Amino acid sequence: MSPDKLIYQANQIATFFHSKPHAEGVAGVADHINKFWEPRMRRQFFEMISAGAKGFDELVIEAAPAIRQPPPAEVLPGAPKAGSSSHH
């Protein structure tokens, strides 16, 4: 998924939860991402956060510690390793 689309989706979740009390909004963002985002989306999210990606809503940033880290990506024998792909 493009980084811009992932930021957009995360921020859409945060927009909904801004109507709640702050702590409930932070918990709601984390809960929604934990329930509905597949592991590779959460993996990309954490890679972007670690790289200092800009553009995430404050509720998304505050929710990050409560979002489950996905297991490391499994590389099947014979499959190209992550990052070795030439298409984007």
Jmol script that loads the backbone (N, CA, C; Angstrom):
load data "model"
ATOM      1  N   MET A   1       0.854  -1.175   0.000  1.00  0.00           N
ATOM      2  CA  MET A   1       0.000   0.000   0.000  1.00  0.00           C
ATOM      3  C   MET A   1       0.896   1.232   0.000  1.00  0.00           C
ATOM      4  N   SER A   2       0.478   2.256  -0.718  1.00  0.00           N
ATOM      5  CA  SER A   2       1.311   3.462  -0.745  1.00  0.00           C
ATOM      6  C   SER A   2       1.327   4.094   0.646  1.00  0.00           C
ATOM      7  N   PRO A   3       2.452   4.680   1.037  1.00  0.00           N
ATOM      8  CA  PRO A   3       2.515   5.336   2.351  1.00  0.00           C
ATOM      9  C   PRO A   3       1.423   6.393   2.518  1.00  0.00           C
ATOM     10  N   ASP A   4       1.143   7.164   1.468  1.00  0.00           N
ATOM     11  CA  ASP A   4       0.105   8.199   1.572  1.00  0.00           C
ATOM     12  C   ASP A   4      -1.264   7.593   1.872  1.00  0.00           C
ATOM     13  N   LYS A   5      -1.560   6.454   1.244  1.00  0.00           N
ATOM     14  CA  LYS A   5      -2.855   5.804   1.476  1.00  0.00           C
ATOM     15  C   LYS A   5      -2.938   5.256   2.900  1.00  0.00           C
ATOM     16  N   LEU A   6      -1.840   4.698   3.400  1.00  0.00           N
ATOM     17  CA  LEU A   6      -1.842   4.175   4.757  1.00  0.00           C
ATOM     18  C   LEU A   6      -2.047   5.326   5.757  1.00  0.00           C
ATOM     19  N   ILE A   7      -1.359   6.442   5.557  1.00  0.00           N
ATOM     20  CA  ILE A   7      -1.540   7.605   6.431  1.00  0.00           C
ATOM     21  C   ILE A   7      -2.988   8.092   6.350  1.00  0.00           C
ATOM     22  N   TYR A   8      -3.525   8.158   5.135  1.00  0.00           N
ATOM     23  CA  TYR A   8      -4.904   8.600   4.950  1.00  0.00           C
ATOM     24  C   TYR A   8      -5.871   7.699   5.725  1.00  0.00           C
ATOM     25  N   GLN A   9      -5.702   6.391   5.590  1.00  0.00           N
ATOM     26  CA  GLN A   9      -6.606   5.461   6.279  1.00  0.00           C
ATOM     27  C   GLN A   9      -6.487   5.593   7.797  1.00  0.00           C
ATOM     28  N   ALA A  10      -5.257   5.680   8.299  1.00  0.00           N
ATOM     29  CA  ALA A  10      -5.064   5.831   9.747  1.00  0.00           C
ATOM     30  C   ALA A  10      -5.716   7.127  10.230  1.00  0.00           C
ATOM     31  N   ASN A  11      -5.545   8.198   9.465  1.00  0.00           N
ATOM     32  CA  ASN A  11      -6.101   9.484   9.868  1.00  0.00           C
ATOM     33  C   ASN A  11      -7.623   9.508   9.778  1.00  0.00           C
ATOM     34  N   GLN A  12      -8.208   8.746   8.859  1.00  0.00           N
ATOM     35  CA  GLN A  12      -9.664   8.637   8.783  1.00  0.00           C
ATOM     36  C   GLN A  12     -10.209   8.002  10.065  1.00  0.00           C
ATOM     37  N   ILE A  13      -9.520   6.989  10.561  1.00  0.00           N
ATOM     38  CA  ILE A  13      -9.914   6.345  11.822  1.00  0.00           C
ATOM     39  C   ILE A  13      -9.832   7.380  12.946  1.00  0.00           C
ATOM     40  N   ALA A  14      -8.723   8.119  12.988  1.00  0.00           N
ATOM     41  CA  ALA A  14      -8.538   9.130  14.031  1.00  0.00           C
ATOM     42  C   ALA A  14      -9.617  10.206  13.955  1.00  0.00           C
ATOM     43  N   THR A  15      -9.990  10.619  12.748  1.00  0.00           N
ATOM     44  CA  THR A  15     -11.025  11.646  12.593  1.00  0.00           C
ATOM     45  C   THR A  15     -12.311  11.217  13.283  1.00  0.00           C
ATOM     46  N   PHE A  16     -12.689   9.963  13.096  1.00  0.00           N
ATOM     47  CA  PHE A  16     -13.890   9.455  13.762  1.00  0.00           C
ATOM     48  C   PHE A  16     -13.742   9.534  15.282  1.00  0.00           C
ATOM     49  N   PHE A  17     -12.590   9.125  15.805  1.00  0.00           N
ATOM     50  CA  PHE A  17     -12.406   9.042  17.251  1.00  0.00           C
ATOM     51  C   PHE A  17     -12.123  10.389  17.914  1.00  0.00           C
ATOM     52  N   HIS A  18     -11.909  11.454  17.133  1.00  0.00           N
ATOM     53  CA  HIS A  18     -11.753  12.791  17.726  1.00  0.00           C
ATOM     54  C   HIS A  18     -13.031  13.243  18.423  1.00  0.00           C
ATOM     55  N   SER A  19     -14.171  12.641  18.085  1.00  0.00           N
ATOM     56  CA  SER A  19     -15.438  13.024  18.723  1.00  0.00           C
ATOM     57  C   SER A  19     -15.582  12.422  20.121  1.00  0.00           C
ATOM     58  N   LYS A  20     -14.681  11.538  20.492  1.00  0.00           N
ATOM     59  CA  LYS A  20     -14.715  10.875  21.799  1.00  0.00           C
ATOM     60  C   LYS A  20     -13.782  11.607  22.766  1.00  0.00           C
ATOM     61  N   PRO A  21     -13.932  11.354  24.071  1.00  0.00           N
ATOM     62  CA  PRO A  21     -12.928  11.878  25.008  1.00  0.00           C
ATOM     63  C   PRO A  21     -11.539  11.392  24.586  1.00  0.00           C
ATOM     64  N   HIS A  22     -10.511  12.194  24.853  1.00  0.00           N
ATOM     65  CA  HIS A  22      -9.169  11.932  24.319  1.00  0.00           C
ATOM     66  C   HIS A  22      -8.679  10.500  24.566  1.00  0.00           C
ATOM     67  N   ALA A  23      -8.688  10.050  25.811  1.00  0.00           N
ATOM     68  CA  ALA A  23      -8.175   8.706  26.135  1.00  0.00           C
ATOM     69  C   ALA A  23      -8.976   7.626  25.411  1.00  0.00           C
ATOM     70  N   GLU A  24     -10.273   7.825  25.317  1.00  0.00           N
ATOM     71  CA  GLU A  24     -11.123   6.865  24.604  1.00  0.00           C
ATOM     72  C   GLU A  24     -10.807   6.873  23.114  1.00  0.00           C
ATOM     73  N   GLY A  25     -10.498   8.044  22.580  1.00  0.00           N
ATOM     74  CA  GLY A  25     -10.136   8.154  21.171  1.00  0.00           C
ATOM     75  C   GLY A  25      -8.836   7.428  20.857  1.00  0.00           C
ATOM     76  N   VAL A  26      -7.829   7.611  21.710  1.00  0.00           N
ATOM     77  CA  VAL A  26      -6.543   6.920  21.517  1.00  0.00           C
ATOM     78  C   VAL A  26      -6.758   5.409  21.561  1.00  0.00           C
ATOM     79  N   ALA A  27      -7.492   4.948  22.563  1.00  0.00           N
ATOM     80  CA  ALA A  27      -7.762   3.506  22.691  1.00  0.00           C
ATOM     81  C   ALA A  27      -8.580   2.999  21.503  1.00  0.00           C
ATOM     82  N   GLY A  28      -9.515   3.805  21.027  1.00  0.00           N
ATOM     83  CA  GLY A  28     -10.354   3.403  19.901  1.00  0.00           C
ATOM     84  C   GLY A  28      -9.564   3.244  18.610  1.00  0.00           C
ATOM     85  N   VAL A  29      -8.622   4.156  18.379  1.00  0.00           N
ATOM     86  CA  VAL A  29      -7.780   4.056  17.188  1.00  0.00           C
ATOM     87  C   VAL A  29      -6.972   2.763  17.242  1.00  0.00           C
ATOM     88  N   ALA A  30      -6.338   2.506  18.383  1.00  0.00           N
ATOM     89  CA  ALA A  30      -5.525   1.291  18.526  1.00  0.00           C
ATOM     90  C   ALA A  30      -6.385   0.045  18.353  1.00  0.00           C
ATOM     91  N   ASP A  31      -7.548   0.036  18.983  1.00  0.00           N
ATOM     92  CA  ASP A  31      -8.434  -1.131  18.903  1.00  0.00           C
ATOM     93  C   ASP A  31      -8.877  -1.379  17.459  1.00  0.00           C
ATOM     94  N   HIS A  32      -9.246  -0.322  16.755  1.00  0.00           N
ATOM     95  CA  HIS A  32      -9.695  -0.476  15.375  1.00  0.00           C
ATOM     96  C   HIS A  32      -8.574  -1.038  14.498  1.00  0.00           C
ATOM     97  N   ILE A  33      -7.383  -0.477  14.611  1.00  0.00           N
ATOM     98  CA  ILE A  33      -6.261  -0.961  13.804  1.00  0.00           C
ATOM     99  C   ILE A  33      -5.927  -2.404  14.162  1.00  0.00           C
ATOM    100  N   ASN A  34      -5.935  -2.729  15.454  1.00  0.00           N
ATOM    101  CA  ASN A  34      -5.658  -4.113  15.865  1.00  0.00           C
ATOM    102  C   ASN A  34      -6.687  -5.091  15.296  1.00  0.00           C
ATOM    103  N   LYS A  35      -7.931  -4.695  15.232  1.00  0.00           N
ATOM    104  CA  LYS A  35      -8.991  -5.592  14.751  1.00  0.00           C
ATOM    105  C   LYS A  35      -9.044  -5.714  13.234  1.00  0.00           C
ATOM    106  N   PHE A  36      -8.787  -4.617  12.529  1.00  0.00           N
ATOM    107  CA  PHE A  36      -9.116  -4.603  11.111  1.00  0.00           C
ATOM    108  C   PHE A  36      -7.931  -4.492  10.148  1.00  0.00           C
ATOM    109  N   TRP A  37      -6.770  -4.155  10.638  1.00  0.00           N
ATOM    110  CA  TRP A  37      -5.612  -4.060   9.735  1.00  0.00           C
ATOM    111  C   TRP A  37      -4.863  -5.380   9.737  1.00  0.00           C
ATOM    112  N   GLU A  38      -4.575  -5.880   8.555  1.00  0.00           N
ATOM    113  CA  GLU A  38      -3.824  -7.132   8.443  1.00  0.00           C
ATOM    114  C   GLU A  38      -2.374  -6.881   8.877  1.00  0.00           C
ATOM    115  N   PRO A  39      -1.661  -7.956   9.226  1.00  0.00           N
ATOM    116  CA  PRO A  39      -0.286  -7.799   9.727  1.00  0.00           C
ATOM    117  C   PRO A  39       0.624  -6.979   8.826  1.00  0.00           C
ATOM    118  N   ARG A  40       0.524  -7.148   7.505  1.00  0.00           N
ATOM    119  CA  ARG A  40       1.464  -6.394   6.668  1.00  0.00           C
ATOM    120  C   ARG A  40       1.165  -4.899   6.690  1.00  0.00           C
ATOM    121  N   MET A  41      -0.083  -4.508   6.904  1.00  0.00           N
ATOM    122  CA  MET A  41      -0.393  -3.074   7.043  1.00  0.00           C
ATOM    123  C   MET A  41       0.183  -2.538   8.353  1.00  0.00           C
ATOM    124  N   ARG A  42       0.032  -3.320   9.428  1.00  0.00           N
ATOM    125  CA  ARG A  42       0.607  -2.886  10.710  1.00  0.00           C
ATOM    126  C   ARG A  42       2.129  -2.867  10.643  1.00  0.00           C
ATOM    127  N   ARG A  43       2.716  -3.826   9.934  1.00  0.00           N
ATOM    128  CA  ARG A  43       4.176  -3.849   9.772  1.00  0.00           C
ATOM    129  C   ARG A  43       4.633  -2.581   9.050  1.00  0.00           C
ATOM    130  N   GLN A  44       3.949  -2.230   7.961  1.00  0.00           N
ATOM    131  CA  GLN A  44       4.290  -1.020   7.218  1.00  0.00           C
ATOM    132  C   GLN A  44       4.090   0.213   8.106  1.00  0.00           C
ATOM    133  N   PHE A  45       3.024   0.238   8.882  1.00  0.00           N
ATOM    134  CA  PHE A  45       2.761   1.352   9.799  1.00  0.00           C
ATOM    135  C   PHE A  45       3.948   1.552  10.747  1.00  0.00           C
ATOM    136  N   PHE A  46       4.394   0.470  11.381  1.00  0.00           N
ATOM    137  CA  PHE A  46       5.511   0.595  12.326  1.00  0.00           C
ATOM    138  C   PHE A  46       6.816   0.969  11.633  1.00  0.00           C
ATOM    139  N   GLU A  47       7.018   0.481  10.411  1.00  0.00           N
ATOM    140  CA  GLU A  47       8.214   0.885   9.653  1.00  0.00           C
ATOM    141  C   GLU A  47       8.173   2.384   9.379  1.00  0.00           C
ATOM    142  N   MET A  48       7.004   2.887   9.034  1.00  0.00           N
ATOM    143  CA  MET A  48       6.865   4.310   8.759  1.00  0.00           C
ATOM    144  C   MET A  48       7.053   5.143  10.025  1.00  0.00           C
ATOM    145  N   ILE A  49       6.468   4.693  11.125  1.00  0.00           N
ATOM    146  CA  ILE A  49       6.622   5.413  12.406  1.00  0.00           C
ATOM    147  C   ILE A  49       8.101   5.438  12.796  1.00  0.00           C
ATOM    148  N   SER A  50       8.774   4.291  12.685  1.00  0.00           N
ATOM    149  CA  SER A  50      10.198   4.211  13.037  1.00  0.00           C
ATOM    150  C   SER A  50      11.052   5.125  12.171  1.00  0.00           C
ATOM    151  N   ALA A  51      10.648   5.289  10.913  1.00  0.00           N
ATOM    152  CA  ALA A  51      11.403   6.132   9.987  1.00  0.00           C
ATOM    153  C   ALA A  51      11.064   7.616  10.154  1.00  0.00           C
ATOM    154  N   GLY A  52      10.141   7.916  11.075  1.00  0.00           N
ATOM    155  CA  GLY A  52       9.795   9.309  11.322  1.00  0.00           C
ATOM    156  C   GLY A  52       8.824   9.898  10.315  1.00  0.00           C
ATOM    157  N   ALA A  53       7.988   9.054   9.736  1.00  0.00           N
ATOM    158  CA  ALA A  53       7.022   9.536   8.737  1.00  0.00           C
ATOM    159  C   ALA A  53       6.165  10.658   9.313  1.00  0.00           C
ATOM    160  N   LYS A  54       5.953  11.665   8.505  1.00  0.00           N
ATOM    161  CA  LYS A  54       5.121  12.807   8.887  1.00  0.00           C
ATOM    162  C   LYS A  54       3.722  12.619   8.321  1.00  0.00           C
ATOM    163  N   GLY A  55       2.769  13.300   8.936  1.00  0.00           N
ATOM    164  CA  GLY A  55       1.417  13.305   8.397  1.00  0.00           C
ATOM    165  C   GLY A  55       0.401  12.524   9.205  1.00  0.00           C
ATOM    166  N   PHE A  56       0.862  11.706  10.158  1.00  0.00           N
ATOM    167  CA  PHE A  56      -0.091  10.960  10.978  1.00  0.00           C
ATOM    168  C   PHE A  56      -0.764  11.891  11.983  1.00  0.00           C
ATOM    169  N   ASP A  57      -2.061  11.724  12.167  1.00  0.00           N
ATOM    170  CA  ASP A  57      -2.822  12.454  13.170  1.00  0.00           C
ATOM    171  C   ASP A  57      -2.259  12.149  14.567  1.00  0.00           C
ATOM    172  N   GLU A  58      -2.372  13.122  15.459  1.00  0.00           N
ATOM    173  CA  GLU A  58      -1.846  12.943  16.822  1.00  0.00           C
ATOM    174  C   GLU A  58      -2.447  11.727  17.529  1.00  0.00           C
ATOM    175  N   LEU A  59      -3.716  11.418  17.284  1.00  0.00           N
ATOM    176  CA  LEU A  59      -4.320  10.245  17.926  1.00  0.00           C
ATOM    177  C   LEU A  59      -3.663   8.956  17.430  1.00  0.00           C
ATOM    178  N   VAL A  60      -3.293   8.917  16.166  1.00  0.00           N
ATOM    179  CA  VAL A  60      -2.627   7.742  15.610  1.00  0.00           C
ATOM    180  C   VAL A  60      -1.261   7.560  16.281  1.00  0.00           C
ATOM    181  N   ILE A  61      -0.511   8.641  16.407  1.00  0.00           N
ATOM    182  CA  ILE A  61       0.810   8.579  17.043  1.00  0.00           C
ATOM    183  C   ILE A  61       0.674   8.126  18.494  1.00  0.00           C
ATOM    184  N   GLU A  62      -0.293   8.685  19.205  1.00  0.00           N
ATOM    185  CA  GLU A  62      -0.486   8.310  20.605  1.00  0.00           C
ATOM    186  C   GLU A  62      -0.978   6.871  20.751  1.00  0.00           C
ATOM    187  N   ALA A  63      -1.691   6.375  19.762  1.00  0.00           N
ATOM    188  CA  ALA A  63      -2.215   5.007  19.813  1.00  0.00           C
ATOM    189  C   ALA A  63      -1.151   3.965  19.490  1.00  0.00           C
ATOM    190  N   ALA A  64      -0.074   4.373  18.820  1.00  0.00           N
ATOM    191  CA  ALA A  64       0.931   3.419  18.333  1.00  0.00           C
ATOM    192  C   ALA A  64       1.416   2.428  19.395  1.00  0.00           C
ATOM    193  N   PRO A  65       1.730   2.858  20.628  1.00  0.00           N
ATOM    194  CA  PRO A  65       2.203   1.870  21.610  1.00  0.00           C
ATOM    195  C   PRO A  65       1.181   0.778  21.942  1.00  0.00           C
ATOM    196  N   ALA A  66      -0.110   1.048  21.722  1.00  0.00           N
ATOM    197  CA  ALA A  66      -1.143   0.055  22.017  1.00  0.00           C
ATOM    198  C   ALA A  66      -1.507  -0.794  20.801  1.00  0.00           C
ATOM    199  N   ILE A  67      -0.894  -0.512  19.671  1.00  0.00           N
ATOM    200  CA  ILE A  67      -1.139  -1.313  18.464  1.00  0.00           C
ATOM    201  C   ILE A  67      -0.200  -2.510  18.483  1.00  0.00           C
ATOM    202  N   ARG A  68      -0.763  -3.692  18.214  1.00  0.00           N
ATOM    203  CA  ARG A  68       0.038  -4.921  18.254  1.00  0.00           C
ATOM    204  C   ARG A  68       1.057  -4.938  17.130  1.00  0.00           C
ATOM    205  N   GLN A  69       2.294  -5.230  17.502  1.00  0.00           N
ATOM    206  CA  GLN A  69       3.347  -5.417  16.498  1.00  0.00           C
ATOM    207  C   GLN A  69       3.066  -6.740  15.792  1.00  0.00           C
ATOM    208  N   PRO A  70       3.079  -6.756  14.475  1.00  0.00           N
ATOM    209  CA  PRO A  70       2.872  -8.017  13.763  1.00  0.00           C
ATOM    210  C   PRO A  70       4.135  -8.872  13.855  1.00  0.00           C
ATOM    211  N   PRO A  71       3.996 -10.180  13.657  1.00  0.00           N
ATOM    212  CA  PRO A  71       5.201 -11.015  13.635  1.00  0.00           C
ATOM    213  C   PRO A  71       6.060 -10.617  12.443  1.00  0.00           C
ATOM    214  N   PRO A  72       7.354 -10.897  12.501  1.00  0.00           N
ATOM    215  CA  PRO A  72       8.218 -10.573  11.356  1.00  0.00           C
ATOM    216  C   PRO A  72       7.701 -11.265  10.099  1.00  0.00           C
ATOM    217  N   ALA A  73       7.916 -10.639   8.977  1.00  0.00           N
ATOM    218  CA  ALA A  73       7.483 -11.215   7.702  1.00  0.00           C
ATOM    219  C   ALA A  73       8.239 -12.511   7.467  1.00  0.00           C
ATOM    220  N   GLU A  74       7.504 -13.525   7.088  1.00  0.00           N
ATOM    221  CA  GLU A  74       8.153 -14.800   6.781  1.00  0.00           C
ATOM    222  C   GLU A  74       8.608 -14.773   5.331  1.00  0.00           C
ATOM    223  N   VAL A  75       9.806 -15.237   5.120  1.00  0.00           N
ATOM    224  CA  VAL A  75      10.325 -15.336   3.762  1.00  0.00           C
ATOM    225  C   VAL A  75      10.330 -16.813   3.397  1.00  0.00           C
ATOM    226  N   LEU A  76       9.558 -17.156   2.379  1.00  0.00           N
ATOM    227  CA  LEU A  76       9.492 -18.547   1.952  1.00  0.00           C
ATOM    228  C   LEU A  76      10.757 -18.898   1.185  1.00  0.00           C
ATOM    229  N   PRO A  77      11.207 -20.160   1.293  1.00  0.00           N
ATOM    230  CA  PRO A  77      12.402 -20.557   0.533  1.00  0.00           C
ATOM    231  C   PRO A  77      12.211 -20.253  -0.947  1.00  0.00           C
ATOM    232  N   GLY A  78      13.206 -19.614  -1.543  1.00  0.00           N
ATOM    233  CA  GLY A  78      13.150 -19.286  -2.953  1.00  0.00           C
ATOM    234  C   GLY A  78      12.450 -17.964  -3.249  1.00  0.00           C
ATOM    235  N   ALA A  79      11.786 -17.380  -2.252  1.00  0.00           N
ATOM    236  CA  ALA A  79      11.099 -16.097  -2.466  1.00  0.00           C
ATOM    237  C   ALA A  79      12.113 -14.957  -2.333  1.00  0.00           C
ATOM    238  N   PRO A  80      11.906 -13.886  -3.072  1.00  0.00           N
ATOM    239  CA  PRO A  80      12.834 -12.758  -2.920  1.00  0.00           C
ATOM    240  C   PRO A  80      12.713 -12.161  -1.529  1.00  0.00           C
ATOM    241  N   LYS A  81      13.821 -11.711  -0.990  1.00  0.00           N
ATOM    242  CA  LYS A  81      13.801 -11.104   0.340  1.00  0.00           C
ATOM    243  C   LYS A  81      13.149  -9.732   0.261  1.00  0.00           C
ATOM    244  N   ALA A  82      12.565  -9.283   1.383  1.00  0.00           N
ATOM    245  CA  ALA A  82      11.932  -7.974   1.434  1.00  0.00           C
ATOM    246  C   ALA A  82      12.934  -6.900   1.012  1.00  0.00           C
ATOM    247  N   GLY A  83      12.459  -5.971   0.224  1.00  0.00           N
ATOM    248  CA  GLY A  83      13.312  -4.879  -0.225  1.00  0.00           C
ATOM    249  C   GLY A  83      14.101  -5.175  -1.483  1.00  0.00           C
ATOM    250  N   SER A  84      14.088  -6.429  -1.945  1.00  0.00           N
ATOM    251  CA  SER A  84      14.864  -6.762  -3.140  1.00  0.00           C
ATOM    252  C   SER A  84      14.025  -6.649  -4.412  1.00  0.00           C
ATOM    253  N   SER A  85      12.765  -6.298  -4.252  1.00  0.00           N
ATOM    254  CA  SER A  85      11.878  -6.160  -5.410  1.00  0.00           C
ATOM    255  C   SER A  85      12.202  -4.873  -6.155  1.00  0.00           C
ATOM    256  N   SER A  86      12.080  -4.915  -7.464  1.00  0.00           N
ATOM    257  CA  SER A  86      12.371  -3.734  -8.254  1.00  0.00           C
ATOM    258  C   SER A  86      11.109  -2.937  -8.584  1.00  0.00           C
ATOM    259  N   HIS A  87       9.917  -3.457  -8.258  1.00  0.00           N
ATOM    260  CA  HIS A  87       8.701  -2.692  -8.542  1.00  0.00           C
ATOM    261  C   HIS A  87       8.201  -2.026  -7.269  1.00  0.00           C
ATOM    262  N   HIS A  88       7.555  -0.868  -7.449  1.00  0.00           N
ATOM    263  CA  HIS A  88       7.049  -0.117  -6.294  1.00  0.00           C
ATOM    264  C   HIS A  88       5.624   0.240  -6.515  1.00  0.00           C
TER     265      HIS A  88
END
end "model"
wireframe off; spacefill off
backbone 0.3
color backbone group
